[in-house]
Amino acid sequence: MLRVFFDGLCEPKNPGGVACYGFVVYDKSAVGERKVFEGYGVAAEPGPDSTHNVAEYTGLIRSIEWVLANQTDKGLEILGDSQLVIRQLTGEYKVRSPESLLSMSWPFRFCKRLNGPPSGYLARKILSLMNSPRSHTENIA
């Protein structure tokens, strides 16, 4: 099984700073975990559309792109510290902004193809809060 951790930030201010993302992919087996890949980059240059949420969405999207290109035959667990992104994918939050809707449409389809949304929300101080997989297409449309 693959475990993917994604993250994003916008510094020195949000909105308007430099939005950056990162992700790490681990291969989890009976003998432990091994880092397979890590990726990072700039999600948006400084400007009004450069936000923390854009950075988080980009981290999720780039991690899924990597999985699709390299490791599609394994189980997948996607974890992040963005309550907004994870809860939109699990259907707990509706997608309201047009920018978010565009960002979330294909990651949601990818997760649905895997028979469920990402499995958890990795909090900064709490190791993880697991969400049960459900299909919530009505919240994305």
Phi and psi in degrees as a GROMACS rama.xvg file:
@    title "Ramachandran Plot"
@    xaxis  label "Phi"
@    yaxis  label "Psi"
@TYPE xy
-94.3945  139.936  LEU-2
-116.513  123.644  ARG-3
-116.765  126.023  VAL-4
-110.654  127.636  PHE-5
-123.331  155.51  PHE-6
-156.628  163.936  ASP-7
-155.152  158.188  GLY-8
-152.877  160.02  LEU-9
-131.629  112.546  CYS-10
-131.709  152.568  GLU-11
-84.6488  -2.7609  PRO-12
-141.975  156.378  LYS-13
-132.312  119.561  ASN-14
-80.2115  171.914  PRO-15
105.079  -9.32204  GLY-16
-86.9803  -159.918  GLY-17
-92.2499  119.9  VAL-18
-89.7793  121.635  ALA-19
-124.12  154.909  CYS-20
-133.985  164.262  TYR-21
-155.718  156.813  GLY-22
-152.642  153  PHE-23
-132.139  136.832  VAL-24
-114.734  128.3  VAL-25
-117.398  144.605  TYR-26
-99.8177  116.299  ASP-27
-100.958  125.696  LYS-28
-134.952  -177.503  SER-29
-63.4928  -24.8243  ALA-30
-95.5163  -0.381044  VAL-31
134.348  -164.798  GLY-32
-115.106  145.677  GLU-33
-132.459  131.778  ARG-34
-68.4662  128.665  LYS-35
-102.589  -38.9859  VAL-36
-161.497  151.841  PHE-37
-138.651  140.91  GLU-38
-135.388  153.292  GLY-39
-159.976  163.694  TYR-40
174.414  -174.321  GLY-41
-93.2193  124.823  VAL-42
-86.5053  -34.636  ALA-43
-160.307  138.939  ALA-44
-74.113  164.129  GLU-45
-54.2612  134.855  PRO-46
163.779  176.171  GLY-47
-65.2274  -23.4172  PRO-48
-91.6762  3.00574  ASP-49
-92.6829  107.943  SER-50
-135.643  167.639  THR-51
-60.8883  -41.8203  HIS-52
-64.856  -39.2277  ASN-53
-59.3862  -42.5036  VAL-54
-63.2845  -43.8114  ALA-55
-63.9207  -47.4714  GLU-56
-58.7461  -42.3563  TYR-57
-63.6609  -40.6744  THR-58
-59.6819  -43.4367  GLY-59
-62.1715  -49.1162  LEU-60
-62.6375  -46.5004  ILE-61
-64.1923  -36.0705  ARG-62
-67.0575  -41.5962  SER-63
-66.1642  -39.9767  ILE-64
-58.1789  -42.4013  GLU-65
-63.6233  -44.8591  TRP-66
-60.5153  -45.2481  VAL-67
-61.1775  -37.0013  LEU-68
-79.961  -20.891  ALA-69
-127.636  -32.2151  ASN-70
-142.008  47.289  GLN-71
-76.5362  -8.4282  THR-72
-90.2491  3.33287  ASP-73
-110.954  159.844  LYS-74
-64.1481  160.151  GLY-75
-140.045  134.278  LEU-76
-123.651  122.298  GLU-77
-108.737  126.895  ILE-78
-130.186  141.487  LEU-79
-153.647  168.533  GLY-80
-101.4  8.90935  ASP-81
-92.0474  104.695  SER-82
-57.7523  -41.1212  GLN-83
-60.0312  -53.0631  LEU-84
-62.5025  -49.4577  VAL-85
-62.6646  -45.2139  ILE-86
-72.4636  -26.0078  ARG-87
-69.9398  -40.3168  GLN-88
-67.9567  -33.8987  LEU-89
-82.5031  -9.20797  THR-90
89.7785  2.1327  GLY-91
-70.3325  -31.6356  GLU-92
-116.667  142.93  TYR-93
-81.5943  151.766  LYS-94
-87.6238  117.298  VAL-95
-105.922  -40.2845  ARG-96
-83.9535  144.676  SER-97
-58.6216  -37.0073  PRO-98
-64.5555  -42.6771  GLU-99
-66.297  -39.5359  SER-100
-60.4288  -43.2213  LEU-101
-65.0762  -41.1443  LEU-102
-66.1385  -36.1959  SER-103
-89.5042  -14.7273  MET-104
-62.1315  -51.7399  SER-105
-79.3519  -32.5759  TRP-106
-59.9481  -36.1483  PRO-107
-65.3642  -43.1878  PHE-108
-62.479  -39.4983  ARG-109
-61.3545  -47.5983  PHE-110
-64.5434  -38.1172  CYS-111
-63.413  -39.0469  LYS-112
-61.2817  -30.4563  ARG-113
-85.6639  10.0671  LEU-114
71.3272  35.7099  ASN-115
153.398  163.21  GLY-116
-76.7091  176.868  PRO-117
-52.4691  148.463  PRO-118
-84.4939  -9.7263  SER-119
-165.329  167.931  GLY-120
-120.074  115.44  TYR-121
-91.0097  106.477  LEU-122
-78.4666  157.811  ALA-123
-68.0576  -34.788  ARG-124
-110.06  -15.6776  LYS-125
-112.766  132.37  ILE-126
-54.8413  -56.3383  LEU-127
-164.604  153.229  SER-128
-123.116  111.466  LEU-129
-85.122  136.421  MET-130
-106.481  140.144  ASN-131
-77.1746  137.017  SER-132
-64.0386  133.013  PRO-133
-145.156  160.897  ARG-134
-101.636  126.456  SER-135
-133.011  54.4255  HIS-136
-64.1963  -26.6935  THR-137
-66.7254  -21.5304  GLU-138
-85.4683  -14.2312  ASN-139
-96.4548  -32.8983  ILE-140
